[in-house]
Amino acid sequence: MKKLFPNNKLLSPNKSYDEIAKSVNDKLKQSKNETFGALKETDDELNLPWGTSFEMSGYADYFESIYEDGDD
């Protein structure tokens, strides 16, 4: 699988969701970049799959609540 997707990153099986979320949020607090670019930088610095920081920072939930269509 690594040959098919050489840039694919996987979450560490040795870390829990809470540990990864804490490291993401700690890194975002340290960042002076307050754009969505900071999320990509955080994913890259922590060697996380793309979008992990977006999800674990709470932005995904925020935007889901704003753009929810009410069909639930």
PDB file of N, CA, C, O and CB in Angstrom:
ATOM      1  N   MET A   1       0.818  -1.185   0.000  1.00  0.00           N
ATOM      2  CA  MET A   1       0.000   0.000   0.000  1.00  0.00           C
ATOM      3  C   MET A   1       0.866   1.253   0.000  1.00  0.00           C
ATOM      4  O   MET A   1       0.493   2.260  -0.603  1.00  0.00           O
ATOM      5  CB  MET A   1      -0.933  -0.005   1.195  1.00  0.00           C
ATOM      6  N   LYS A   2       2.005   1.206   0.661  1.00  0.00           N
ATOM      7  CA  LYS A   2       2.901   2.362   0.705  1.00  0.00           C
ATOM      8  C   LYS A   2       3.407   2.711  -0.695  1.00  0.00           C
ATOM      9  O   LYS A   2       3.669   3.877  -0.987  1.00  0.00           O
ATOM     10  CB  LYS A   2       4.089   2.086   1.644  1.00  0.00           C
ATOM     11  N   LYS A   3       3.543   1.707  -1.558  1.00  0.00           N
ATOM     12  CA  LYS A   3       4.003   1.977  -2.917  1.00  0.00           C
ATOM     13  C   LYS A   3       2.945   2.717  -3.726  1.00  0.00           C
ATOM     14  O   LYS A   3       3.272   3.551  -4.570  1.00  0.00           O
ATOM     15  CB  LYS A   3       4.377   0.676  -3.615  1.00  0.00           C
ATOM     16  N   LEU A   4       1.674   2.408  -3.467  1.00  0.00           N
ATOM     17  CA  LEU A   4       0.597   3.077  -4.192  1.00  0.00           C
ATOM     18  C   LEU A   4       0.418   4.521  -3.736  1.00  0.00           C
ATOM     19  O   LEU A   4       0.129   5.403  -4.546  1.00  0.00           O
ATOM     20  CB  LEU A   4      -0.706   2.314  -4.014  1.00  0.00           C
ATOM     21  N   PHE A   5       0.590   4.760  -2.437  1.00  0.00           N
ATOM     22  CA  PHE A   5       0.386   6.080  -1.862  1.00  0.00           C
ATOM     23  C   PHE A   5       1.608   6.458  -1.020  1.00  0.00           C
ATOM     24  O   PHE A   5       1.547   6.397   0.208  1.00  0.00           O
ATOM     25  CB  PHE A   5      -0.911   6.116  -1.005  1.00  0.00           C
ATOM     26  N   PRO A   6       2.710   6.846  -1.657  1.00  0.00           N
ATOM     27  CA  PRO A   6       3.956   7.079  -0.915  1.00  0.00           C
ATOM     28  C   PRO A   6       3.883   8.232   0.086  1.00  0.00           C
ATOM     29  O   PRO A   6       4.645   8.253   1.052  1.00  0.00           O
ATOM     30  CB  PRO A   6       5.066   7.346  -1.883  1.00  0.00           C
ATOM     31  N   ASN A   7       2.981   9.188  -0.128  1.00  0.00           N
ATOM     32  CA  ASN A   7       2.879  10.322   0.787  1.00  0.00           C
ATOM     33  C   ASN A   7       1.783  10.145   1.827  1.00  0.00           C
ATOM     34  O   ASN A   7       1.507  11.059   2.603  1.00  0.00           O
ATOM     35  CB  ASN A   7       2.631  11.585   0.009  1.00  0.00           C
ATOM     36  N   ASN A   8       1.163   8.986   1.845  1.00  0.00           N
ATOM     37  CA  ASN A   8       0.101   8.706   2.794  1.00  0.00           C
ATOM     38  C   ASN A   8       0.655   8.650   4.207  1.00  0.00           C
ATOM     39  O   ASN A   8       1.674   8.004   4.454  1.00  0.00           O
ATOM     40  CB  ASN A   8      -0.601   7.395   2.445  1.00  0.00           C
ATOM     41  N   LYS A   9      -0.006   9.320   5.128  1.00  0.00           N
ATOM     42  CA  LYS A   9       0.409   9.300   6.532  1.00  0.00           C
ATOM     43  C   LYS A   9      -0.654   8.567   7.325  1.00  0.00           C
ATOM     44  O   LYS A   9      -1.842   8.651   7.015  1.00  0.00           O
ATOM     45  CB  LYS A   9       0.628  10.746   7.089  1.00  0.00           C
ATOM     46  N   LEU A  10      -0.223   7.852   8.346  1.00  0.00           N
ATOM     47  CA  LEU A  10      -1.142   7.101   9.191  1.00  0.00           C
ATOM     48  C   LEU A  10      -1.023   7.587  10.621  1.00  0.00           C
ATOM     49  O   LEU A  10       0.049   8.001  11.062  1.00  0.00           O
ATOM     50  CB  LEU A  10      -0.862   5.587   9.107  1.00  0.00           C
ATOM     51  N   LEU A  11      -2.137   7.534  11.343  1.00  0.00           N
ATOM     52  CA  LEU A  11      -2.089   7.874  12.761  1.00  0.00           C
ATOM     53  C   LEU A  11      -1.317   6.802  13.507  1.00  0.00           C
ATOM     54  O   LEU A  11      -1.402   5.618  13.180  1.00  0.00           O
ATOM     55  CB  LEU A  11      -3.514   8.030  13.344  1.00  0.00           C
ATOM     56  N   SER A  12      -0.580   7.217  14.492  1.00  0.00           N
ATOM     57  CA  SER A  12       0.200   6.286  15.294  1.00  0.00           C
ATOM     58  C   SER A  12      -0.726   5.375  16.096  1.00  0.00           C
ATOM     59  O   SER A  12      -1.612   5.865  16.797  1.00  0.00           O
ATOM     60  CB  SER A  12       1.155   7.047  16.233  1.00  0.00           C
ATOM     61  N   PRO A  13      -0.539   4.064  16.006  1.00  0.00           N
ATOM     62  CA  PRO A  13      -1.387   3.152  16.779  1.00  0.00           C
ATOM     63  C   PRO A  13      -1.052   3.183  18.269  1.00  0.00           C
ATOM     64  O   PRO A  13      -1.797   2.641  19.085  1.00  0.00           O
ATOM     65  CB  PRO A  13      -1.243   1.730  16.251  1.00  0.00           C
ATOM     66  N   ASN A  14       0.073   3.820  18.625  1.00  0.00           N
ATOM     67  CA  ASN A  14       0.501   3.864  20.020  1.00  0.00           C
ATOM     68  C   ASN A  14      -0.090   5.045  20.776  1.00  0.00           C
ATOM     69  O   ASN A  14       0.092   5.149  21.989  1.00  0.00           O
ATOM     70  CB  ASN A  14       2.005   3.919  20.094  1.00  0.00           C
ATOM     71  N   LYS A  15      -0.787   5.929  20.091  1.00  0.00           N
ATOM     72  CA  LYS A  15      -1.362   7.105  20.745  1.00  0.00           C
ATOM     73  C   LYS A  15      -2.880   7.034  20.700  1.00  0.00           C
ATOM     74  O   LYS A  15      -3.477   6.608  19.712  1.00  0.00           O
ATOM     75  CB  LYS A  15      -0.863   8.404  20.077  1.00  0.00           C
ATOM     76  N   SER A  16      -3.482   7.463  21.796  1.00  0.00           N
ATOM     77  CA  SER A  16      -4.948   7.493  21.848  1.00  0.00           C
ATOM     78  C   SER A  16      -5.456   8.757  21.147  1.00  0.00           C
ATOM     79  O   SER A  16      -4.685   9.669  20.848  1.00  0.00           O
ATOM     80  CB  SER A  16      -5.455   7.440  23.326  1.00  0.00           C
ATOM     81  N   TYR A  17      -6.737   8.791  20.899  1.00  0.00           N
ATOM     82  CA  TYR A  17      -7.369   9.967  20.297  1.00  0.00           C
ATOM     83  C   TYR A  17      -7.085  11.195  21.156  1.00  0.00           C
ATOM     84  O   TYR A  17      -6.735  12.255  20.638  1.00  0.00           O
ATOM     85  CB  TYR A  17      -8.902   9.754  20.137  1.00  0.00           C
ATOM     86  N   ASP A  18      -7.237  11.049  22.469  1.00  0.00           N
ATOM     87  CA  ASP A  18      -7.028  12.184  23.378  1.00  0.00           C
ATOM     88  C   ASP A  18      -5.591  12.686  23.345  1.00  0.00           C
ATOM     89  O   ASP A  18      -5.363  13.894  23.413  1.00  0.00           O
ATOM     90  CB  ASP A  18      -7.399  11.793  24.801  1.00  0.00           C
ATOM     91  N   GLU A  19      -4.627  11.793  23.242  1.00  0.00           N
ATOM     92  CA  GLU A  19      -3.219  12.200  23.183  1.00  0.00           C
ATOM     93  C   GLU A  19      -2.922  12.973  21.902  1.00  0.00           C
ATOM     94  O   GLU A  19      -2.216  13.981  21.926  1.00  0.00           O
ATOM     95  CB  GLU A  19      -2.303  10.973  23.278  1.00  0.00           C
ATOM     96  N   ILE A  20      -3.466  12.492  20.784  1.00  0.00           N
ATOM     97  CA  ILE A  20      -3.257  13.177  19.509  1.00  0.00           C
ATOM     98  C   ILE A  20      -3.955  14.541  19.524  1.00  0.00           C
ATOM     99  O   ILE A  20      -3.391  15.537  19.072  1.00  0.00           O
ATOM    100  CB  ILE A  20      -3.781  12.311  18.333  1.00  0.00           C
ATOM    101  N   ALA A  21      -5.181  14.578  20.046  1.00  0.00           N
ATOM    102  CA  ALA A  21      -5.922  15.840  20.121  1.00  0.00           C
ATOM    103  C   ALA A  21      -5.181  16.855  20.988  1.00  0.00           C
ATOM    104  O   ALA A  21      -5.121  18.035  20.643  1.00  0.00           O
ATOM    105  CB  ALA A  21      -7.337  15.602  20.678  1.00  0.00           C
ATOM    106  N   LYS A  22      -4.626  16.414  22.091  1.00  0.00           N
ATOM    107  CA  LYS A  22      -3.881  17.316  22.971  1.00  0.00           C
ATOM    108  C   LYS A  22      -2.643  17.866  22.260  1.00  0.00           C
ATOM    109  O   LYS A  22      -2.356  19.060  22.346  1.00  0.00           O
ATOM    110  CB  LYS A  22      -3.471  16.589  24.267  1.00  0.00           C
ATOM    111  N   SER A  23      -1.910  16.998  21.560  1.00  0.00           N
ATOM    112  CA  SER A  23      -0.714  17.473  20.867  1.00  0.00           C
ATOM    113  C   SER A  23      -1.081  18.455  19.749  1.00  0.00           C
ATOM    114  O   SER A  23      -0.368  19.434  19.529  1.00  0.00           O
ATOM    115  CB  SER A  23       0.077  16.284  20.291  1.00  0.00           C
ATOM    116  N   VAL A  24      -2.183  18.200  19.048  1.00  0.00           N
ATOM    117  CA  VAL A  24      -2.639  19.107  17.989  1.00  0.00           C
ATOM    118  C   VAL A  24      -3.012  20.459  18.588  1.00  0.00           C
ATOM    119  O   VAL A  24      -2.569  21.495  18.093  1.00  0.00           O
ATOM    120  CB  VAL A  24      -3.847  18.502  17.227  1.00  0.00           C
ATOM    121  N   ASN A  25      -3.814  20.461  19.635  1.00  0.00           N
ATOM    122  CA  ASN A  25      -4.273  21.722  20.221  1.00  0.00           C
ATOM    123  C   ASN A  25      -3.135  22.493  20.892  1.00  0.00           C
ATOM    124  O   ASN A  25      -3.117  23.724  20.853  1.00  0.00           O
ATOM    125  CB  ASN A  25      -5.379  21.454  21.233  1.00  0.00           C
ATOM    126  N   ASP A  26      -2.197  21.788  21.500  1.00  0.00           N
ATOM    127  CA  ASP A  26      -1.020  22.456  22.075  1.00  0.00           C
ATOM    128  C   ASP A  26      -0.201  23.139  20.982  1.00  0.00           C
ATOM    129  O   ASP A  26       0.261  24.267  21.153  1.00  0.00           O
ATOM    130  CB  ASP A  26      -0.141  21.442  22.842  1.00  0.00           C
ATOM    131  N   LYS A  27      -0.025  22.441  19.855  1.00  0.00           N
ATOM    132  CA  LYS A  27       0.749  22.990  18.737  1.00  0.00           C
ATOM    133  C   LYS A  27       0.037  24.201  18.135  1.00  0.00           C
ATOM    134  O   LYS A  27       0.685  25.186  17.783  1.00  0.00           O
ATOM    135  CB  LYS A  27       0.978  21.911  17.655  1.00  0.00           C
ATOM    136  N   LEU A  28      -1.288  24.135  18.014  1.00  0.00           N
ATOM    137  CA  LEU A  28      -2.040  25.260  17.457  1.00  0.00           C
ATOM    138  C   LEU A  28      -1.979  26.482  18.374  1.00  0.00           C
ATOM    139  O   LEU A  28      -1.954  27.612  17.889  1.00  0.00           O
ATOM    140  CB  LEU A  28      -3.496  24.857  17.220  1.00  0.00           C
ATOM    141  N   LYS A  29      -1.957  26.272  19.681  1.00  0.00           N
ATOM    142  CA  LYS A  29      -1.846  27.391  20.625  1.00  0.00           C
ATOM    143  C   LYS A  29      -0.505  28.101  20.480  1.00  0.00           C
ATOM    144  O   LYS A  29      -0.416  29.310  20.689  1.00  0.00           O
ATOM    145  CB  LYS A  29      -2.023  26.897  22.068  1.00  0.00           C
ATOM    146  N   GLN A  30       0.534  27.356  20.123  1.00  0.00           N
ATOM    147  CA  GLN A  30       1.876  27.922  19.964  1.00  0.00           C
ATOM    148  C   GLN A  30       2.041  28.662  18.641  1.00  0.00           C
ATOM    149  O   GLN A  30       2.922  29.510  18.503  1.00  0.00           O
ATOM    150  CB  GLN A  30       2.917  26.826  20.065  1.00  0.00           C
ATOM    151  N   SER A  31       1.198  28.340  17.679  1.00  0.00           N
ATOM    152  CA  SER A  31       1.325  28.913  16.337  1.00  0.00           C
ATOM    153  C   SER A  31       0.911  30.380  16.319  1.00  0.00           C
ATOM    154  O   SER A  31      -0.084  30.767  16.932  1.00  0.00           O
ATOM    155  CB  SER A  31       0.480  28.120  15.338  1.00  0.00           C
ATOM    156  N   LYS A  32       1.684  31.183  15.612  1.00  0.00           N
ATOM    157  CA  LYS A  32       1.327  32.587  15.423  1.00  0.00           C
ATOM    158  C   LYS A  32       0.467  32.755  14.170  1.00  0.00           C
ATOM    159  O   LYS A  32      -0.108  33.817  13.934  1.00  0.00           O
ATOM    160  CB  LYS A  32       2.595  33.459  15.324  1.00  0.00           C
ATOM    161  N   ASN A  33       0.393  31.701  13.383  1.00  0.00           N
ATOM    162  CA  ASN A  33      -0.393  31.689  12.156  1.00  0.00           C
ATOM    163  C   ASN A  33      -1.832  31.331  12.525  1.00  0.00           C
ATOM    164  O   ASN A  33      -2.098  30.211  12.961  1.00  0.00           O
ATOM    165  CB  ASN A  33       0.197  30.678  11.105  1.00  0.00           C
ATOM    166  N   GLU A  34      -2.759  32.269  12.354  1.00  0.00           N
ATOM    167  CA  GLU A  34      -4.146  32.024  12.725  1.00  0.00           C
ATOM    168  C   GLU A  34      -5.023  31.805  11.495  1.00  0.00           C
ATOM    169  O   GLU A  34      -6.156  32.283  11.436  1.00  0.00           O
ATOM    170  CB  GLU A  34      -4.684  33.187  13.549  1.00  0.00           C
ATOM    171  N   THR A  35      -4.497  31.088  10.529  1.00  0.00           N
ATOM    172  CA  THR A  35      -5.254  30.774   9.322  1.00  0.00           C
ATOM    173  C   THR A  35      -5.398  29.261   9.210  1.00  0.00           C
ATOM    174  O   THR A  35      -4.876  28.509  10.033  1.00  0.00           O
ATOM    175  CB  THR A  35      -4.562  31.360   8.055  1.00  0.00           C
ATOM    176  N   PHE A  36      -6.118  28.833   8.176  1.00  0.00           N
ATOM    177  CA  PHE A  36      -6.238  27.397   7.959  1.00  0.00           C
ATOM    178  C   PHE A  36      -4.904  26.783   7.559  1.00  0.00           C
ATOM    179  O   PHE A  36      -4.721  25.569   7.643  1.00  0.00           O
ATOM    180  CB  PHE A  36      -7.285  27.110   6.892  1.00  0.00           C
ATOM    181  N   GLY A  37      -3.975  27.625   7.126  1.00  0.00           N
ATOM    182  CA  GLY A  37      -2.631  27.142   6.831  1.00  0.00           C
ATOM    183  C   GLY A  37      -1.947  26.576   8.070  1.00  0.00           C
ATOM    184  O   GLY A  37      -1.115  25.674   7.970  1.00  0.00           O
ATOM    185  N   ALA A  38      -2.301  27.108   9.240  1.00  0.00           N
ATOM    186  CA  ALA A  38      -1.728  26.593  10.497  1.00  0.00           C
ATOM    187  C   ALA A  38      -2.144  25.143  10.724  1.00  0.00           C
ATOM    188  O   ALA A  38      -1.397  24.356  11.305  1.00  0.00           O
ATOM    189  CB  ALA A  38      -2.172  27.466  11.698  1.00  0.00           C
ATOM    190  N   LEU A  39      -3.335  24.801  10.263  1.00  0.00           N
ATOM    191  CA  LEU A  39      -3.797  23.418  10.421  1.00  0.00           C
ATOM    192  C   LEU A  39      -2.951  22.472   9.569  1.00  0.00           C
ATOM    193  O   LEU A  39      -2.571  21.393  10.024  1.00  0.00           O
ATOM    194  CB  LEU A  39      -5.291  23.295  10.035  1.00  0.00           C
ATOM    195  N   LYS A  40      -2.663  22.873   8.349  1.00  0.00           N
ATOM    196  CA  LYS A  40      -1.812  22.049   7.472  1.00  0.00           C
ATOM    197  C   LYS A  40      -0.404  21.964   8.038  1.00  0.00           C
ATOM    198  O   LYS A  40       0.198  20.890   8.046  1.00  0.00           O
ATOM    199  CB  LYS A  40      -1.774  22.627   6.035  1.00  0.00           C
ATOM    200  N   GLU A  41       0.128  23.094   8.514  1.00  0.00           N
ATOM    201  CA  GLU A  41       1.465  23.084   9.113  1.00  0.00           C
ATOM    202  C   GLU A  41       1.514  22.148  10.319  1.00  0.00           C
ATOM    203  O   GLU A  41       2.490  21.421  10.506  1.00  0.00           O
ATOM    204  CB  GLU A  41       1.878  24.508   9.531  1.00  0.00           C
ATOM    205  N   THR A  42       0.471  22.167  11.125  1.00  0.00           N
ATOM    206  CA  THR A  42       0.421  21.308  12.305  1.00  0.00           C
ATOM    207  C   THR A  42       0.382  19.844  11.891  1.00  0.00           C
ATOM    208  O   THR A  42       1.088  19.018  12.469  1.00  0.00           O
ATOM    209  CB  THR A  42      -0.799  21.651  13.176  1.00  0.00           C
ATOM    210  N   ASP A  43      -0.437  19.516  10.896  1.00  0.00           N
ATOM    211  CA  ASP A  43      -0.470  18.135  10.393  1.00  0.00           C
ATOM    212  C   ASP A  43       0.914  17.707   9.925  1.00  0.00           C
ATOM    213  O   ASP A  43       1.369  16.606  10.235  1.00  0.00           O
ATOM    214  CB  ASP A  43      -1.489  17.997   9.237  1.00  0.00           C
ATOM    215  N   ASP A  44       1.579  18.577   9.183  1.00  0.00           N
ATOM    216  CA  ASP A  44       2.908  18.244   8.662  1.00  0.00           C
ATOM    217  C   ASP A  44       3.938  18.090   9.787  1.00  0.00           C
ATOM    218  O   ASP A  44       4.716  17.136   9.791  1.00  0.00           O
ATOM    219  CB  ASP A  44       3.372  19.324   7.678  1.00  0.00           C
ATOM    220  N   GLU A  45       3.941  19.024  10.736  1.00  0.00           N
ATOM    221  CA  GLU A  45       4.923  18.981  11.816  1.00  0.00           C
ATOM    222  C   GLU A  45       4.743  17.761  12.720  1.00  0.00           C
ATOM    223  O   GLU A  45       5.718  17.195  13.213  1.00  0.00           O
ATOM    224  CB  GLU A  45       4.833  20.247  12.644  1.00  0.00           C
ATOM    225  N   LEU A  46       3.490  17.363  12.932  1.00  0.00           N
ATOM    226  CA  LEU A  46       3.219  16.211  13.793  1.00  0.00           C
ATOM    227  C   LEU A  46       3.124  14.912  12.994  1.00  0.00           C
ATOM    228  O   LEU A  46       2.830  13.852  13.546  1.00  0.00           O
ATOM    229  CB  LEU A  46       1.928  16.432  14.574  1.00  0.00           C
ATOM    230  N   ASN A  47       3.377  15.007  11.685  1.00  0.00           N
ATOM    231  CA  ASN A  47       3.322  13.856  10.776  1.00  0.00           C
ATOM    232  C   ASN A  47       1.959  13.152  10.842  1.00  0.00           C
ATOM    233  O   ASN A  47       1.867  11.930  10.966  1.00  0.00           O
ATOM    234  CB  ASN A  47       4.444  12.858  11.116  1.00  0.00           C
ATOM    235  N   LEU A  48       0.916  13.969  10.755  1.00  0.00           N
ATOM    236  CA  LEU A  48      -0.450  13.457  10.818  1.00  0.00           C
ATOM    237  C   LEU A  48      -1.083  13.494   9.429  1.00  0.00           C
ATOM    238  O   LEU A  48      -0.678  14.302   8.594  1.00  0.00           O
ATOM    239  CB  LEU A  48      -1.297  14.275  11.822  1.00  0.00           C
ATOM    240  N   PRO A  49      -2.061  12.639   9.171  1.00  0.00           N
ATOM    241  CA  PRO A  49      -2.776  12.698   7.895  1.00  0.00           C
ATOM    242  C   PRO A  49      -3.454  14.059   7.709  1.00  0.00           C
ATOM    243  O   PRO A  49      -3.850  14.703   8.680  1.00  0.00           O
ATOM    244  CB  PRO A  49      -3.821  11.568   7.815  1.00  0.00           C
ATOM    245  N   TRP A  50      -3.579  14.481   6.468  1.00  0.00           N
ATOM    246  CA  TRP A  50      -4.210  15.746   6.129  1.00  0.00           C
ATOM    247  C   TRP A  50      -5.616  15.795   6.731  1.00  0.00           C
ATOM    248  O   TRP A  50      -6.384  14.842   6.597  1.00  0.00           O
ATOM    249  CB  TRP A  50      -4.261  15.939   4.592  1.00  0.00           C
ATOM    250  N   GLY A  51      -5.950  16.896   7.389  1.00  0.00           N
ATOM    251  CA  GLY A  51      -7.278  17.089   7.945  1.00  0.00           C
ATOM    252  C   GLY A  51      -7.408  16.718   9.419  1.00  0.00           C
ATOM    253  O   GLY A  51      -8.426  17.016  10.044  1.00  0.00           O
ATOM    254  N   THR A  52      -6.392  16.074   9.977  1.00  0.00           N
ATOM    255  CA  THR A  52      -6.465  15.663  11.374  1.00  0.00           C
ATOM    256  C   THR A  52      -6.585  16.875  12.287  1.00  0.00           C
ATOM    257  O   THR A  52      -7.406  16.876  13.205  1.00  0.00           O
ATOM    258  CB  THR A  52      -5.235  14.833  11.755  1.00  0.00           C
ATOM    259  N   SER A  53      -5.791  17.895  12.053  1.00  0.00           N
ATOM    260  CA  SER A  53      -5.832  19.097  12.882  1.00  0.00           C
ATOM    261  C   SER A  53      -7.166  19.819  12.733  1.00  0.00           C
ATOM    262  O   SER A  53      -7.691  20.354  13.709  1.00  0.00           O
ATOM    263  CB  SER A  53      -4.681  20.040  12.517  1.00  0.00           C
ATOM    264  N   PHE A  54      -7.713  19.839  11.540  1.00  0.00           N
ATOM    265  CA  PHE A  54      -9.018  20.458  11.301  1.00  0.00           C
ATOM    266  C   PHE A  54     -10.075  19.767  12.143  1.00  0.00           C
ATOM    267  O   PHE A  54     -10.914  20.429  12.753  1.00  0.00           O
ATOM    268  CB  PHE A  54      -9.395  20.396   9.804  1.00  0.00           C
ATOM    269  N   GLU A  55     -10.042  18.454  12.182  1.00  0.00           N
ATOM    270  CA  GLU A  55     -11.016  17.669  12.937  1.00  0.00           C
ATOM    271  C   GLU A  55     -10.817  17.834  14.442  1.00  0.00           C
ATOM    272  O   GLU A  55     -11.780  18.066  15.173  1.00  0.00           O
ATOM    273  CB  GLU A  55     -10.916  16.193  12.555  1.00  0.00           C
ATOM    274  N   MET A  56      -9.591  17.716  14.899  1.00  0.00           N
ATOM    275  CA  MET A  56      -9.320  17.690  16.339  1.00  0.00           C
ATOM    276  C   MET A  56      -9.305  19.068  16.984  1.00  0.00           C
ATOM    277  O   MET A  56      -9.354  19.172  18.210  1.00  0.00           O
ATOM    278  CB  MET A  56      -8.008  17.020  16.590  1.00  0.00           C
ATOM    279  N   SER A  57      -9.238  20.117  16.190  1.00  0.00           N
ATOM    280  CA  SER A  57      -9.256  21.465  16.746  1.00  0.00           C
ATOM    281  C   SER A  57     -10.677  21.937  17.019  1.00  0.00           C
ATOM    282  O   SER A  57     -10.877  22.930  17.718  1.00  0.00           O
ATOM    283  CB  SER A  57      -8.560  22.433  15.802  1.00  0.00           C
ATOM    284  N   GLY A  58     -11.658  21.240  16.478  1.00  0.00           N
ATOM    285  CA  GLY A  58     -13.052  21.632  16.657  1.00  0.00           C
ATOM    286  C   GLY A  58     -13.625  22.386  15.478  1.00  0.00           C
ATOM    287  O   GLY A  58     -14.826  22.651  15.437  1.00  0.00           O
ATOM    288  N   TYR A  59     -12.771  22.740  14.504  1.00  0.00           N
ATOM    289  CA  TYR A  59     -13.274  23.464  13.335  1.00  0.00           C
ATOM    290  C   TYR A  59     -14.280  22.638  12.533  1.00  0.00           C
ATOM    291  O   TYR A  59     -15.253  23.185  12.014  1.00  0.00           O
ATOM    292  CB  TYR A  59     -12.115  23.871  12.438  1.00  0.00           C
ATOM    293  N   ALA A  60     -14.059  21.354  12.430  1.00  0.00           N
ATOM    294  CA  ALA A  60     -14.979  20.508  11.657  1.00  0.00           C
ATOM    295  C   ALA A  60     -16.376  20.549  12.266  1.00  0.00           C
ATOM    296  O   ALA A  60     -17.367  20.679  11.547  1.00  0.00           O
ATOM    297  CB  ALA A  60     -14.464  19.049  11.600  1.00  0.00           C
ATOM    298  N   ASP A  61     -16.455  20.440  13.583  1.00  0.00           N
ATOM    299  CA  ASP A  61     -17.760  20.499  14.263  1.00  0.00           C
ATOM    300  C   ASP A  61     -18.400  21.872  14.097  1.00  0.00           C
ATOM    301  O   ASP A  61     -19.607  21.980  13.883  1.00  0.00           O
ATOM    302  CB  ASP A  61     -17.606  20.170  15.760  1.00  0.00           C
ATOM    303  N   TYR A  62     -17.589  22.915  14.198  1.00  0.00           N
ATOM    304  CA  TYR A  62     -18.092  24.282  14.050  1.00  0.00           C
ATOM    305  C   TYR A  62     -18.728  24.486  12.679  1.00  0.00           C
ATOM    306  O   TYR A  62     -19.859  24.964  12.579  1.00  0.00           O
ATOM    307  CB  TYR A  62     -16.960  25.294  14.260  1.00  0.00           C
ATOM    308  N   PHE A  63     -17.999  24.124  11.624  1.00  0.00           N
ATOM    309  CA  PHE A  63     -18.530  24.327  10.276  1.00  0.00           C
ATOM    310  C   PHE A  63     -19.696  23.400   9.973  1.00  0.00           C
ATOM    311  O   PHE A  63     -20.595  23.762   9.213  1.00  0.00           O
ATOM    312  CB  PHE A  63     -17.438  24.122   9.250  1.00  0.00           C
ATOM    313  N   GLU A  64     -19.690  22.232  10.547  1.00  0.00           N
ATOM    314  CA  GLU A  64     -20.827  21.332  10.357  1.00  0.00           C
ATOM    315  C   GLU A  64     -22.088  21.936  10.968  1.00  0.00           C
ATOM    316  O   GLU A  64     -23.172  21.830  10.396  1.00  0.00           O
ATOM    317  CB  GLU A  64     -20.538  19.949  10.980  1.00  0.00           C
ATOM    318  N   SER A  65     -21.944  22.568  12.128  1.00  0.00           N
ATOM    319  CA  SER A  65     -23.111  23.171  12.769  1.00  0.00           C
ATOM    320  C   SER A  65     -23.626  24.384  11.988  1.00  0.00           C
ATOM    321  O   SER A  65     -24.830  24.636  11.954  1.00  0.00           O
ATOM    322  CB  SER A  65     -22.767  23.580  14.200  1.00  0.00           C
ATOM    323  N   ILE A  66     -22.720  25.128  11.366  1.00  0.00           N
ATOM    324  CA  ILE A  66     -23.125  26.300  10.597  1.00  0.00           C
ATOM    325  C   ILE A  66     -23.826  25.894   9.304  1.00  0.00           C
ATOM    326  O   ILE A  66     -24.839  26.483   8.927  1.00  0.00           O
ATOM    327  CB  ILE A  66     -21.912  27.177  10.284  1.00  0.00           C
ATOM    328  N   TYR A  67     -23.283  24.891   8.633  1.00  0.00           N
ATOM    329  CA  TYR A  67     -23.796  24.516   7.320  1.00  0.00           C
ATOM    330  C   TYR A  67     -24.692  23.294   7.362  1.00  0.00           C
ATOM    331  O   TYR A  67     -24.935  22.667   6.331  1.00  0.00           O
ATOM    332  CB  TYR A  67     -22.658  24.265   6.382  1.00  0.00           C
ATOM    333  N   GLU A  68     -25.174  22.957   8.514  1.00  0.00           N
ATOM    334  CA  GLU A  68     -26.074  21.813   8.650  1.00  0.00           C
ATOM    335  C   GLU A  68     -27.369  22.126   7.901  1.00  0.00           C
ATOM    336  O   GLU A  68     -27.912  23.226   7.995  1.00  0.00           O
ATOM    337  CB  GLU A  68     -26.359  21.491  10.159  1.00  0.00           C
ATOM    338  N   ASP A  69     -27.839  21.145   7.170  1.00  0.00           N
ATOM    339  CA  ASP A  69     -29.042  21.412   6.368  1.00  0.00           C
ATOM    340  C   ASP A  69     -30.337  21.072   7.099  1.00  0.00           C
ATOM    341  O   ASP A  69     -31.418  21.332   6.570  1.00  0.00           O
ATOM    342  CB  ASP A  69     -28.980  20.630   5.078  1.00  0.00           C
ATOM    343  N   GLY A  70     -30.260  20.509   8.281  1.00  0.00           N
ATOM    344  CA  GLY A  70     -31.451  20.250   9.070  1.00  0.00           C
ATOM    345  C   GLY A  70     -32.226  19.012   8.661  1.00  0.00           C
ATOM    346  O   GLY A  70     -33.362  18.824   9.096  1.00  0.00           O
ATOM    347  N   ASP A  71     -31.631  18.167   7.834  1.00  0.00           N
ATOM    348  CA  ASP A  71     -32.337  16.966   7.384  1.00  0.00           C
ATOM    349  C   ASP A  71     -32.163  15.784   8.338  1.00  0.00           C
ATOM    350  O   ASP A  71     -32.600  14.676   8.028  1.00  0.00           O
ATOM    351  CB  ASP A  71     -31.854  16.577   6.006  1.00  0.00           C
ATOM    352  N   ASP A  72     -31.538  16.002   9.482  1.00  0.00           N
ATOM    353  CA  ASP A  72     -31.298  14.892  10.410  1.00  0.00           C
ATOM    354  C   ASP A  72     -32.570  14.383  10.937  1.00  0.00           C
ATOM    355  O   ASP A  72     -32.577  13.446  11.736  1.00  0.00           O
ATOM    356  CB  ASP A  72     -30.408  15.299  11.547  1.00  0.00           C
TER     357      ASP A  72
END
